[in-house]
Amino acid sequence: MKFLAHINVMPKAELLDPQGKVVVKNLPNIGIDGVDDVRIGKHVTISLFAKNPKEANKKVEAACKKLLANVIMESYDFVIEEVE
Amino acid sequence: MKFLAHINVMPKAELLDPQGKVVVKNLPNIGIDGVDDVRIGKHVTISLFAKNPKEANKKVEAACKKLLANVIMESYDFVIEEVE
């Protein structure tokens, strides 16, 4: 079975996100006001084969923990859909 | 009204994503097989005030086009939820 995982990796809420702060500060300069917070992280899509949804979930969880997210500073969440 | 926008900015499908390719190549080394494609982009959350959902949508669309996405190489999509 083939699956597609949609993963979001974000800086943890209690940490500063300097890149996001810069965007907040600059949006008024391009005519966009009313924005009080911006946080910027990664969006990763993984296309993978697995025997069943449980195995797919296990693989994606491992990929997040071991490679995609720095769990000290980032949190992640994902959804998995079956595509074939 | 306060809104929270969840934006994904991804490299366009027809373009190479070298960062994603490196992840595909390295996942087997950490014991994760069966992955045939990985694409890496940005996930941005924007918290903003607007008079109504339509105005919120317009602001987020403008932020994406003018600042967050390079529309030559990246595509974006977003969902907006009302939070207050």
Backbone of each chain as nested JSON, in Angstrom:
{
  "chains": [
    {"id": "A", "residues": [
      {"number": 1, "name": "MET", "atoms": {"N": [0.834, -1.191, 0.0], "CA": [0.0, 0.0, 0.0], "C": [0.876, 1.25, 0.0]}},
      {"number": 2, "name": "LYS", "atoms": {"N": [0.38, 2.257, -0.704], "CA": [1.157, 3.492, -0.762], "C": [0.479, 4.581, 0.072]}},
      {"number": 3, "name": "PHE", "atoms": {"N": [1.309, 5.331, 0.76], "CA": [0.789, 6.374, 1.627], "C": [1.475, 7.706, 1.347]}},
      {"number": 4, "name": "LEU", "atoms": {"N": [0.783, 8.773, 1.69], "CA": [1.39, 10.098, 1.625], "C": [1.243, 10.741, 3.001]}},
      {"number": 5, "name": "ALA", "atoms": {"N": [2.385, 11.114, 3.58], "CA": [2.358, 11.75, 4.9], "C": [2.598, 13.238, 4.747]}},
      {"number": 6, "name": "HIS", "atoms": {"N": [1.808, 14.016, 5.456], "CA": [1.973, 15.476, 5.49], "C": [2.443, 15.841, 6.889]}},
      {"number": 7, "name": "ILE", "atoms": {"N": [3.664, 16.323, 6.974], "CA": [4.284, 16.575, 8.279], "C": [4.536, 18.068, 8.47]}},
      {"number": 8, "name": "ASN", "atoms": {"N": [4.203, 18.581, 9.635], "CA": [4.581, 19.954, 9.997], "C": [5.595, 19.906, 11.129]}},
      {"number": 9, "name": "VAL", "atoms": {"N": [6.704, 20.584, 10.948], "CA": [7.719, 20.698, 11.994], "C": [7.811, 22.168, 12.37]}},
      {"number": 10, "name": "MET", "atoms": {"N": [7.473, 22.489, 13.612], "CA": [7.415, 23.895, 14.02], "C": [8.313, 24.166, 15.226]}},
      {"number": 11, "name": "PRO", "atoms": {"N": [8.846, 25.401, 15.31], "CA": [9.581, 25.767, 16.524], "C": [8.624, 25.684, 17.711]}},
      {"number": 12, "name": "LYS", "atoms": {"N": [9.107, 25.156, 18.84], "CA": [8.229, 24.998, 19.999], "C": [7.682, 26.347, 20.455]}},
      {"number": 13, "name": "ALA", "atoms": {"N": [6.443, 26.331, 20.958], "CA": [5.722, 27.565, 21.311], "C": [6.495, 28.433, 22.298]}},
      {"number": 14, "name": "GLU", "atoms": {"N": [7.244, 27.796, 23.213], "CA": [7.935, 28.562, 24.249], "C": [9.263, 29.139, 23.752]}},
      {"number": 15, "name": "LEU", "atoms": {"N": [9.645, 28.835, 22.528], "CA": [10.901, 29.367, 21.996], "C": [10.648, 30.545, 21.064]}},
      {"number": 16, "name": "LEU", "atoms": {"N": [11.588, 31.447, 21.009], "CA": [11.527, 32.556, 20.058], "C": [11.649, 32.018, 18.638]}},
      {"number": 17, "name": "ASP", "atoms": {"N": [10.99, 32.69, 17.717], "CA": [11.131, 32.339, 16.311], "C": [11.549, 33.61, 15.58]}},
      {"number": 18, "name": "PRO", "atoms": {"N": [12.857, 33.867, 15.498], "CA": [13.339, 35.147, 14.966], "C": [12.877, 35.409, 13.532]}},
      {"number": 19, "name": "GLN", "atoms": {"N": [12.828, 34.357, 12.73], "CA": [12.395, 34.497, 11.337], "C": [10.933, 34.978, 11.287]}},
      {"number": 20, "name": "GLY", "atoms": {"N": [10.108, 34.39, 12.153], "CA": [8.707, 34.816, 12.232], "C": [8.57, 36.251, 12.697]}},
      {"number": 21, "name": "LYS", "atoms": {"N": [9.391, 36.631, 13.677], "CA": [9.34, 38.006, 14.208], "C": [9.645, 39.028, 13.124]}},
      {"number": 22, "name": "VAL", "atoms": {"N": [10.62, 38.705, 12.279], "CA": [10.983, 39.607, 11.177], "C": [9.81, 39.776, 10.213]}},
      {"number": 23, "name": "VAL", "atoms": {"N": [9.108, 38.691, 9.954], "CA": [7.95, 38.779, 9.058], "C": [6.865, 39.663, 9.681]}},
      {"number": 24, "name": "VAL", "atoms": {"N": [6.586, 39.473, 10.984], "CA": [5.586, 40.315, 11.675], "C": [5.935, 41.789, 11.508]}},
      {"number": 25, "name": "LYS", "atoms": {"N": [7.219, 42.088, 11.688], "CA": [7.693, 43.474, 11.653], "C": [7.595, 44.072, 10.256]}},
      {"number": 26, "name": "ASN", "atoms": {"N": [7.747, 43.252, 9.242], "CA": [7.796, 43.773, 7.874], "C": [6.478, 43.758, 7.123]}},
      {"number": 27, "name": "LEU", "atoms": {"N": [5.507, 42.996, 7.592], "CA": [4.229, 42.951, 6.873], "C": [3.578, 44.331, 6.726]}},
      {"number": 28, "name": "PRO", "atoms": {"N": [3.596, 45.201, 7.777], "CA": [2.986, 46.529, 7.589], "C": [3.637, 47.318, 6.457]}},
      {"number": 29, "name": "ASN", "atoms": {"N": [4.926, 47.125, 6.232], "CA": [5.631, 47.841, 5.157], "C": [5.123, 47.473, 3.773]}},
      {"number": 30, "name": "ILE", "atoms": {"N": [4.533, 46.316, 3.642], "CA": [3.985, 45.958, 2.332], "C": [2.452, 46.03, 2.363]}},
      {"number": 31, "name": "GLY", "atoms": {"N": [1.936, 46.783, 3.329], "CA": [0.498, 47.081, 3.322], "C": [-0.399, 46.07, 4.017]}},
      {"number": 32, "name": "ILE", "atoms": {"N": [0.213, 45.175, 4.792], "CA": [-0.616, 44.178, 5.481], "C": [-0.539, 44.426, 6.987]}},
      {"number": 33, "name": "ASP", "atoms": {"N": [-1.655, 44.902, 7.563], "CA": [-1.617, 45.146, 9.004], "C": [-2.539, 44.183, 9.763]}},
      {"number": 34, "name": "GLY", "atoms": {"N": [-2.473, 44.272, 11.089], "CA": [-3.333, 43.425, 11.918], "C": [-2.734, 42.07, 12.233]}},
      {"number": 35, "name": "VAL", "atoms": {"N": [-1.479, 41.851, 11.841], "CA": [-0.835, 40.565, 12.119], "C": [-0.076, 40.661, 13.437]}},
      {"number": 36, "name": "ASP", "atoms": {"N": [-0.357, 39.798, 14.398], "CA": [0.347, 39.898, 15.675], "C": [1.317, 38.751, 15.951]}},
      {"number": 37, "name": "ASP", "atoms": {"N": [1.258, 37.691, 15.161], "CA": [2.239, 36.621, 15.358], "C": [2.411, 35.805, 14.089]}},
      {"number": 38, "name": "VAL", "atoms": {"N": [3.666, 35.465, 13.814], "CA": [3.981, 34.598, 12.679], "C": [4.991, 33.578, 13.168]}},
      {"number": 39, "name": "ARG", "atoms": {"N": [4.751, 32.32, 12.875], "CA": [5.756, 31.306, 13.198], "C": [6.06, 30.512, 11.933]}},
      {"number": 40, "name": "ILE", "atoms": {"N": [7.345, 30.253, 11.732], "CA": [7.759, 29.616, 10.49], "C": [8.468, 28.302, 10.779]}},
      {"number": 41, "name": "GLY", "atoms": {"N": [7.963, 27.252, 10.185], "CA": [8.59, 25.938, 10.338], "C": [8.683, 25.251, 8.993]}},
      {"number": 42, "name": "LYS", "atoms": {"N": [8.752, 23.926, 9.028], "CA": [8.887, 23.165, 7.793], "C": [7.621, 22.375, 7.511]}},
      {"number": 43, "name": "HIS", "atoms": {"N": [7.325, 22.232, 6.222], "CA": [6.279, 21.309, 5.818], "C": [6.927, 20.255, 4.937]}},
      {"number": 44, "name": "VAL", "atoms": {"N": [6.772, 18.996, 5.311], "CA": [7.429, 17.913, 4.583], "C": [6.364, 16.924, 4.128]}},
      {"number": 45, "name": "THR", "atoms": {"N": [6.411, 16.539, 2.843], "CA": [5.545, 15.442, 2.403], "C": [6.415, 14.236, 2.095]}},
      {"number": 46, "name": "ILE", "atoms": {"N": [6.005, 13.089, 2.579], "CA": [6.744, 11.842, 2.349], "C": [5.813, 10.848, 1.669]}},
      {"number": 47, "name": "SER", "atoms": {"N": [6.259, 10.356, 0.531], "CA": [5.513, 9.313, -0.159], "C": [6.199, 7.989, 0.149]}},
      {"number": 48, "name": "LEU", "atoms": {"N": [5.46, 7.029, 0.687], "CA": [6.113, 5.774, 1.1], "C": [5.215, 4.555, 0.925]}},
      {"number": 49, "name": "PHE", "atoms": {"N": [5.867, 3.404, 0.845], "CA": [5.166, 2.131, 0.796], "C": [5.208, 1.482, 2.178]}},
      {"number": 50, "name": "ALA", "atoms": {"N": [4.106, 0.881, 2.586], "CA": [4.077, 0.171, 3.859], "C": [2.978, -0.88, 3.775]}},
      {"number": 51, "name": "LYS", "atoms": {"N": [3.069, -1.902, 4.64], "CA": [2.092, -3.0, 4.601], "C": [0.7, -2.53, 5.02]}},
      {"number": 52, "name": "ASN", "atoms": {"N": [0.676, -1.612, 5.973], "CA": [-0.622, -1.162, 6.489], "C": [-0.455, 0.233, 7.118]}},
      {"number": 53, "name": "PRO", "atoms": {"N": [-1.546, 0.887, 7.454], "CA": [-1.452, 2.236, 8.027], "C": [-0.592, 2.291, 9.288]}},
      {"number": 54, "name": "LYS", "atoms": {"N": [-0.646, 1.223, 10.089], "CA": [0.128, 1.209, 11.332], "C": [1.632, 1.27, 11.041]}},
      {"number": 55, "name": "GLU", "atoms": {"N": [2.056, 0.476, 10.052], "CA": [3.483, 0.47, 9.694], "C": [3.89, 1.825, 9.119]}},
      {"number": 56, "name": "ALA", "atoms": {"N": [3.025, 2.4, 8.293], "CA": [3.309, 3.717, 7.706], "C": [3.495, 4.751, 8.813]}},
      {"number": 57, "name": "ASN", "atoms": {"N": [2.605, 4.695, 9.783], "CA": [2.659, 5.615, 10.916], "C": [3.988, 5.488, 11.675]}},
      {"number": 58, "name": "LYS", "atoms": {"N": [4.41, 4.238, 11.877], "CA": [5.658, 3.959, 12.597], "C": [6.871, 4.525, 11.843]}},
      {"number": 59, "name": "LYS", "atoms": {"N": [6.868, 4.329, 10.53], "CA": [7.981, 4.827, 9.707], "C": [8.06, 6.346, 9.733]}},
      {"number": 60, "name": "VAL", "atoms": {"N": [6.908, 6.998, 9.602], "CA": [6.892, 8.459, 9.56], "C": [7.306, 9.034, 10.918]}},
      {"number": 61, "name": "GLU", "atoms": {"N": [6.8, 8.412, 11.975], "CA": [7.183, 8.829, 13.328], "C": [8.713, 8.731, 13.504]}},
      {"number": 62, "name": "ALA", "atoms": {"N": [9.294, 7.634, 13.043], "CA": [10.746, 7.448, 13.149], "C": [11.501, 8.488, 12.322]}},
      {"number": 63, "name": "ALA", "atoms": {"N": [11.01, 8.762, 11.117], "CA": [11.667, 9.751, 10.252], "C": [11.656, 11.131, 10.917]}},
      {"number": 64, "name": "CYS", "atoms": {"N": [10.541, 11.466, 11.549], "CA": [10.433, 12.766, 12.24], "C": [11.431, 12.839, 13.379]}},
      {"number": 65, "name": "LYS", "atoms": {"N": [11.409, 11.808, 14.222], "CA": [12.249, 11.806, 15.427], "C": [13.728, 11.782, 15.104]}},
      {"number": 66, "name": "LYS", "atoms": {"N": [14.106, 10.938, 14.117], "CA": [15.524, 10.709, 13.869], "C": [16.137, 11.697, 12.897]}},
      {"number": 67, "name": "LEU", "atoms": {"N": [15.304, 12.289, 12.023], "CA": [15.912, 13.07, 10.951], "C": [15.279, 14.45, 10.728]}},
      {"number": 68, "name": "LEU", "atoms": {"N": [13.958, 14.511, 10.72], "CA": [13.325, 15.752, 10.25], "C": [13.193, 16.838, 11.309]}},
      {"number": 69, "name": "ALA", "atoms": {"N": [12.949, 16.416, 12.553], "CA": [12.76, 17.42, 13.601], "C": [13.885, 17.35, 14.626]}},
      {"number": 70, "name": "ASN", "atoms": {"N": [14.256, 18.5, 15.123], "CA": [15.143, 18.569, 16.275], "C": [14.215, 18.654, 17.486]}},
      {"number": 71, "name": "VAL", "atoms": {"N": [14.022, 17.52, 18.161], "CA": [12.96, 17.478, 19.179], "C": [13.243, 18.332, 20.416]}},
      {"number": 72, "name": "ILE", "atoms": {"N": [14.454, 18.823, 20.522], "CA": [14.752, 19.768, 21.611], "C": [14.052, 21.101, 21.346]}},
      {"number": 73, "name": "MET", "atoms": {"N": [14.095, 21.527, 20.101], "CA": [13.595, 22.861, 19.76], "C": [12.33, 22.873, 18.925]}},
      {"number": 74, "name": "GLU", "atoms": {"N": [11.992, 21.717, 18.36], "CA": [10.856, 21.702, 17.441], "C": [9.832, 20.637, 17.833]}},
      {"number": 75, "name": "SER", "atoms": {"N": [8.591, 20.911, 17.526], "CA": [7.566, 19.886, 17.693], "C": [7.058, 19.511, 16.3]}},
      {"number": 76, "name": "TYR", "atoms": {"N": [6.499, 18.324, 16.183], "CA": [5.997, 17.923, 14.868], "C": [4.64, 17.256, 15.009]}},
      {"number": 77, "name": "ASP", "atoms": {"N": [3.872, 17.325, 13.924], "CA": [2.658, 16.533, 13.854], "C": [2.467, 16.123, 12.41]}},
      {"number": 78, "name": "PHE", "atoms": {"N": [1.708, 15.068, 12.19], "CA": [1.51, 14.638, 10.806], "C": [0.172, 13.939, 10.618]}},
      {"number": 79, "name": "VAL", "atoms": {"N": [-0.288, 13.939, 9.386], "CA": [-1.421, 13.108, 8.993], "C": [-0.964, 12.245, 7.827]}},
      {"number": 80, "name": "ILE", "atoms": {"N": [-1.528, 11.036, 7.761], "CA": [-1.149, 10.115, 6.696], "C": [-2.395, 9.734, 5.914]}},
      {"number": 81, "name": "GLU", "atoms": {"N": [-2.299, 9.825, 4.586], "CA": [-3.428, 9.367, 3.778], "C": [-2.973, 8.24, 2.862]}},
      {"number": 82, "name": "GLU", "atoms": {"N": [-3.914, 7.308, 2.584], "CA": [-3.604, 6.224, 1.668], "C": [-3.816, 6.743, 0.259]}},
      {"number": 83, "name": "VAL", "atoms": {"N": [-2.85, 6.51, -0.628], "CA": [-3.019, 7.065, -1.969], "C": [-3.22, 6.004, -3.047]}},
      {"number": 84, "name": "GLU", "atoms": {"N": [-2.953, 4.729, -2.715], "CA": [-3.147, 3.686, -3.752], "C": [-3.703, 2.421, -3.137]}}
    ]},
    {"id": "B", "residues": [
      {"number": 1, "name": "MET", "atoms": {"N": [-12.34, 40.498, 14.728], "CA": [-12.243, 39.036, 14.769], "C": [-10.797, 38.604, 14.587]}},
      {"number": 2, "name": "LYS", "atoms": {"N": [-10.455, 37.534, 15.284], "CA": [-9.091, 37.036, 15.184], "C": [-9.076, 35.716, 14.401]}},
      {"number": 3, "name": "PHE", "atoms": {"N": [-8.07, 35.607, 13.558], "CA": [-7.969, 34.414, 12.73], "C": [-6.575, 33.806, 12.829]}},
      {"number": 4, "name": "LEU", "atoms": {"N": [-6.513, 32.513, 12.559], "CA": [-5.221, 31.838, 12.475], "C": [-5.139, 31.168, 11.111]}},
      {"number": 5, "name": "ALA", "atoms": {"N": [-4.112, 31.554, 10.359], "CA": [-3.938, 30.966, 9.028], "C": [-2.813, 29.949, 9.053]}},
      {"number": 6, "name": "HIS", "atoms": {"N": [-3.05, 28.805, 8.439], "CA": [-2.031, 27.754, 8.309], "C": [-1.657, 27.687, 6.832]}},
      {"number": 7, "name": "ILE", "atoms": {"N": [-0.41, 28.045, 6.554], "CA": [0.035, 28.158, 5.161], "C": [1.117, 27.133, 4.867]}},
      {"number": 8, "name": "ASN", "atoms": {"N": [0.995, 26.46, 3.73], "CA": [2.08, 25.598, 3.258], "C": [2.675, 26.197, 1.998]}},
      {"number": 9, "name": "VAL", "atoms": {"N": [3.979, 26.35, 1.986], "CA": [4.68, 26.836, 0.795], "C": [5.598, 25.712, 0.337]}},
      {"number": 10, "name": "MET", "atoms": {"N": [5.344, 25.176, -0.86], "CA": [6.116, 24.01, -1.322], "C": [6.81, 24.29, -2.652]}},
      {"number": 11, "name": "PRO", "atoms": {"N": [7.964, 23.658, -2.878], "CA": [8.586, 23.765, -4.203], "C": [7.626, 23.186, -5.239]}},
      {"number": 12, "name": "LYS", "atoms": {"N": [7.514, 23.855, -6.394], "CA": [6.567, 23.378, -7.408], "C": [6.898, 21.951, -7.839]}},
      {"number": 13, "name": "ALA", "atoms": {"N": [5.855, 21.18, -8.147], "CA": [5.997, 19.748, -8.45], "C": [6.99, 19.492, -9.583]}},
      {"number": 14, "name": "GLU", "atoms": {"N": [7.05, 20.403, -10.566], "CA": [7.903, 20.153, -11.726], "C": [9.36, 20.537, -11.479]}},
      {"number": 15, "name": "LEU", "atoms": {"N": [9.642, 21.079, -10.288], "CA": [11.019, 21.465, -9.981], "C": [11.685, 20.435, -9.079]}},
      {"number": 16, "name": "LEU", "atoms": {"N": [12.99, 20.294, -9.208], "CA": [13.752, 19.431, -8.319], "C": [13.717, 19.999, -6.906]}},
      {"number": 17, "name": "ASP", "atoms": {"N": [13.76, 19.103, -5.926], "CA": [13.854, 19.533, -4.534], "C": [15.067, 18.809, -3.929]}},
      {"number": 18, "name": "PRO", "atoms": {"N": [16.243, 19.414, -4.067], "CA": [17.486, 18.734, -3.674], "C": [17.491, 18.312, -2.201]}},
      {"number": 19, "name": "GLN", "atoms": {"N": [16.926, 19.164, -1.33], "CA": [16.886, 18.848, 0.091], "C": [16.054, 17.573, 0.326]}},
      {"number": 20, "name": "GLY", "atoms": {"N": [14.934, 17.478, -0.379], "CA": [14.083, 16.288, -0.277], "C": [14.792, 15.042, -0.794]}},
      {"number": 21, "name": "LYS", "atoms": {"N": [15.523, 15.202, -1.906], "CA": [16.248, 14.066, -2.495], "C": [17.269, 13.505, -1.505]}},
      {"number": 22, "name": "VAL", "atoms": {"N": [17.953, 14.384, -0.796], "CA": [18.951, 13.962, 0.185], "C": [18.28, 13.151, 1.299]}},
      {"number": 23, "name": "VAL", "atoms": {"N": [17.097, 13.603, 1.719], "CA": [16.376, 12.867, 2.757], "C": [15.986, 11.467, 2.257]}},
      {"number": 24, "name": "VAL", "atoms": {"N": [15.472, 11.379, 1.022], "CA": [15.109, 10.07, 0.447], "C": [16.306, 9.134, 0.475]}},
      {"number": 25, "name": "LYS", "atoms": {"N": [17.464, 9.67, 0.095], "CA": [18.676, 8.867, -0.008], "C": [19.172, 8.395, 1.354]}},
      {"number": 26, "name": "ASN", "atoms": {"N": [18.928, 9.195, 2.385], "CA": [19.494, 8.874, 3.698], "C": [18.575, 8.112, 4.641]}},
      {"number": 27, "name": "LEU", "atoms": {"N": [17.277, 8.097, 4.354], "CA": [16.369, 7.39, 5.255], "C": [16.732, 5.907, 5.423]}},
      {"number": 28, "name": "PRO", "atoms": {"N": [17.125, 5.186, 4.338], "CA": [17.492, 3.774, 4.542], "C": [18.658, 3.603, 5.525]}},
      {"number": 29, "name": "ASN", "atoms": {"N": [19.56, 4.561, 5.577], "CA": [20.705, 4.477, 6.5], "C": [20.281, 4.525, 7.963]}},
      {"number": 30, "name": "ILE", "atoms": {"N": [19.116, 5.091, 8.238], "CA": [18.655, 5.101, 9.627], "C": [17.503, 4.105, 9.815]}},
      {"number": 31, "name": "GLY", "atoms": {"N": [17.432, 3.136, 8.893], "CA": [16.505, 2.018, 9.083], "C": [15.088, 2.243, 8.584]}},
      {"number": 32, "name": "ILE", "atoms": {"N": [14.888, 3.286, 7.764], "CA": [13.537, 3.528, 7.255], "C": [13.526, 3.305, 5.749]}},
      {"number": 33, "name": "ASP", "atoms": {"N": [12.875, 2.219, 5.3], "CA": [12.846, 1.967, 3.855], "C": [11.431, 2.139, 3.304]}},
      {"number": 34, "name": "GLY", "atoms": {"N": [11.328, 2.039, 1.983], "CA": [10.021, 2.147, 1.337], "C": [9.618, 3.579, 1.0]}},
      {"number": 35, "name": "VAL", "atoms": {"N": [10.52, 4.52, 1.212], "CA": [10.193, 5.92, 0.911], "C": [10.644, 6.245, -0.507]}},
      {"number": 36, "name": "ASP", "atoms": {"N": [9.751, 6.708, -1.365], "CA": [10.178, 7.004, -2.737], "C": [10.189, 8.492, -3.088]}},
      {"number": 37, "name": "ASP", "atoms": {"N": [9.615, 9.31, -2.239], "CA": [9.696, 10.744, -2.531], "C": [9.521, 11.566, -1.26]}},
      {"number": 38, "name": "VAL", "atoms": {"N": [10.32, 12.611, -1.156], "CA": [10.194, 13.546, -0.04], "C": [10.286, 14.954, -0.613]}},
      {"number": 39, "name": "ARG", "atoms": {"N": [9.384, 15.807, -0.221], "CA": [9.481, 17.21, -0.633], "C": [9.414, 18.08, 0.611]}},
      {"number": 40, "name": "ILE", "atoms": {"N": [10.279, 19.077, 0.632], "CA": [10.392, 19.901, 1.827], "C": [10.089, 21.354, 1.504]}},
      {"number": 41, "name": "GLY", "atoms": {"N": [9.162, 21.917, 2.225], "CA": [8.812, 23.315, 2.053], "C": [8.661, 23.996, 3.396]}},
      {"number": 42, "name": "LYS", "atoms": {"N": [7.906, 25.074, 3.409], "CA": [7.714, 25.817, 4.654], "C": [6.289, 25.667, 5.16]}},
      {"number": 43, "name": "HIS", "atoms": {"N": [6.161, 25.68, 6.472], "CA": [4.838, 25.786, 7.077], "C": [4.82, 27.058, 7.907]}},
      {"number": 44, "name": "VAL", "atoms": {"N": [3.873, 27.936, 7.618], "CA": [3.821, 29.229, 8.302], "C": [2.449, 29.378, 8.959]}},
      {"number": 45, "name": "THR", "atoms": {"N": [2.442, 29.774, 10.231], "CA": [1.162, 30.122, 10.844], "C": [1.151, 31.63, 11.088]}},
      {"number": 46, "name": "ILE", "atoms": {"N": [0.053, 32.261, 10.716], "CA": [-0.102, 33.697, 10.903], "C": [-1.333, 33.952, 11.755]}},
      {"number": 47, "name": "SER", "atoms": {"N": [-1.139, 34.67, 12.832], "CA": [-2.254, 35.073, 13.677], "C": [-2.579, 36.523, 13.347]}},
      {"number": 48, "name": "LEU", "atoms": {"N": [-3.809, 36.807, 12.976], "CA": [-4.127, 38.17, 12.532], "C": [-5.555, 38.598, 12.887]}},
      {"number": 49, "name": "PHE", "atoms": {"N": [-5.722, 39.9, 12.927], "CA": [-7.042, 40.477, 13.135], "C": [-7.591, 40.944, 11.79]}},
      {"number": 50, "name": "ALA", "atoms": {"N": [-8.896, 40.726, 11.581], "CA": [-9.538, 41.2, 10.363], "C": [-11.021, 41.36, 10.647]}},
      {"number": 51, "name": "LYS", "atoms": {"N": [-11.684, 42.183, 9.816], "CA": [-13.107, 42.471, 10.057], "C": [-13.979, 41.24, 9.826]}},
      {"number": 52, "name": "ASN", "atoms": {"N": [-13.562, 40.442, 8.84], "CA": [-14.366, 39.271, 8.5], "C": [-13.474, 38.235, 7.789]}},
      {"number": 53, "name": "PRO", "atoms": {"N": [-13.982, 37.035, 7.577], "CA": [-13.166, 35.991, 6.944], "C": [-12.639, 36.409, 5.568]}},
      {"number": 54, "name": "LYS", "atoms": {"N": [-13.447, 37.181, 4.835], "CA": [-13.034, 37.588, 3.486], "C": [-11.786, 38.48, 3.554]}},
      {"number": 55, "name": "GLU", "atoms": {"N": [-11.786, 39.433, 4.513], "CA": [-10.628, 40.315, 4.658], "C": [-9.41, 39.52, 5.113]}},
      {"number": 56, "name": "ALA", "atoms": {"N": [-9.613, 38.574, 6.029], "CA": [-8.507, 37.738, 6.502], "C": [-7.888, 36.983, 5.332]}},
      {"number": 57, "name": "ASN", "atoms": {"N": [-8.761, 36.444, 4.493], "CA": [-8.314, 35.696, 3.322], "C": [-7.471, 36.571, 2.392]}},
      {"number": 58, "name": "LYS", "atoms": {"N": [-7.921, 37.799, 2.189], "CA": [-7.231, 38.745, 1.306], "C": [-5.841, 39.085, 1.857]}},
      {"number": 59, "name": "LYS", "atoms": {"N": [-5.764, 39.303, 3.181], "CA": [-4.476, 39.621, 3.8], "C": [-3.493, 38.471, 3.692]}},
      {"number": 60, "name": "VAL", "atoms": {"N": [-3.984, 37.271, 3.959], "CA": [-3.093, 36.106, 3.924], "C": [-2.611, 35.839, 2.496]}},
      {"number": 61, "name": "GLU", "atoms": {"N": [-3.536, 35.967, 1.562], "CA": [-3.182, 35.801, 0.145], "C": [-2.079, 36.798, -0.242]}},
      {"number": 62, "name": "ALA", "atoms": {"N": [-2.23, 38.059, 0.189], "CA": [-1.233, 39.081, -0.122], "C": [0.109, 38.763, 0.536]}},
      {"number": 63, "name": "ALA", "atoms": {"N": [0.078, 38.309, 1.804], "CA": [1.318, 37.967, 2.503], "C": [2.058, 36.848, 1.773]}},
      {"number": 64, "name": "CYS", "atoms": {"N": [1.303, 35.86, 1.29], "CA": [1.916, 34.739, 0.568], "C": [2.577, 35.234, -0.715]}},
      {"number": 65, "name": "LYS", "atoms": {"N": [1.806, 36.009, -1.504], "CA": [2.285, 36.447, -2.813], "C": [3.46, 37.401, -2.708]}},
      {"number": 66, "name": "LYS", "atoms": {"N": [3.381, 38.333, -1.739], "CA": [4.383, 39.394, -1.686], "C": [5.6, 39.03, -0.854]}},
      {"number": 67, "name": "LEU", "atoms": {"N": [5.449, 38.121, 0.102], "CA": [6.552, 37.914, 1.033], "C": [6.942, 36.452, 1.261]}},
      {"number": 68, "name": "LEU", "atoms": {"N": [5.948, 35.587, 1.482], "CA": [6.28, 34.243, 1.963], "C": [6.686, 33.261, 0.873]}},
      {"number": 69, "name": "ALA", "atoms": {"N": [6.067, 33.382, -0.296], "CA": [6.375, 32.426, -1.359], "C": [7.054, 33.12, -2.523]}},
      {"number": 70, "name": "ASN", "atoms": {"N": [7.993, 32.428, -3.124], "CA": [8.55, 32.86, -4.395], "C": [7.705, 32.165, -5.457]}},
      {"number": 71, "name": "VAL", "atoms": {"N": [6.757, 32.918, -6.051], "CA": [5.763, 32.246, -6.893], "C": [6.319, 31.682, -8.204]}},
      {"number": 72, "name": "ILE", "atoms": {"N": [7.561, 32.031, -8.519], "CA": [8.21, 31.417, -9.682], "C": [8.509, 29.946, -9.38]}},
      {"number": 73, "name": "MET", "atoms": {"N": [8.968, 29.688, -8.173], "CA": [9.451, 28.349, -7.838], "C": [8.592, 27.609, -6.823]}},
      {"number": 74, "name": "GLU", "atoms": {"N": [7.709, 28.337, -6.169], "CA": [6.949, 27.709, -5.091], "C": [5.449, 27.908, -5.283]}},
      {"number": 75, "name": "SER", "atoms": {"N": [4.698, 26.936, -4.805], "CA": [3.251, 27.11, -4.765], "C": [2.822, 27.164, -3.307]}},
      {"number": 76, "name": "TYR", "atoms": {"N": [1.673, 27.755, -3.041], "CA": [1.228, 27.827, -1.655], "C": [-0.247, 27.504, -1.551]}},
      {"number": 77, "name": "ASP", "atoms": {"N": [-0.65, 27.05, -0.399], "CA": [-2.071, 26.926, -0.099], "C": [-2.247, 27.202, 1.38]}},
      {"number": 78, "name": "PHE", "atoms": {"N": [-3.453, 27.591, 1.743], "CA": [-3.676, 27.868, 3.159], "C": [-5.113, 27.604, 3.569]}},
      {"number": 79, "name": "VAL", "atoms": {"N": [-5.291, 27.4, 4.864], "CA": [-6.626, 27.364, 5.449], "C": [-6.643, 28.4, 6.576]}},
      {"number": 80, "name": "ILE", "atoms": {"N": [-7.795, 29.007, 6.782], "CA": [-7.92, 30.025, 7.824], "C": [-9.008, 29.594, 8.798]}},
      {"number": 81, "name": "GLU", "atoms": {"N": [-8.7, 29.65, 10.074], "CA": [-9.728, 29.351, 11.066], "C": [-9.936, 30.58, 11.961]}},
      {"number": 82, "name": "GLU", "atoms": {"N": [-11.19, 30.745, 12.421], "CA": [-11.483, 31.84, 13.33], "C": [-11.136, 31.36, 14.728]}},
      {"number": 83, "name": "VAL", "atoms": {"N": [-10.384, 32.195, 15.492], "CA": [-10.009, 31.73, 16.822], "C": [-10.67, 32.504, 17.959]}},
      {"number": 84, "name": "GLU", "atoms": {"N": [-11.266, 33.663, 17.636], "CA": [-11.928, 34.404, 18.724], "C": [-13.239, 34.996, 18.236]}}
    ]}
  ]
}
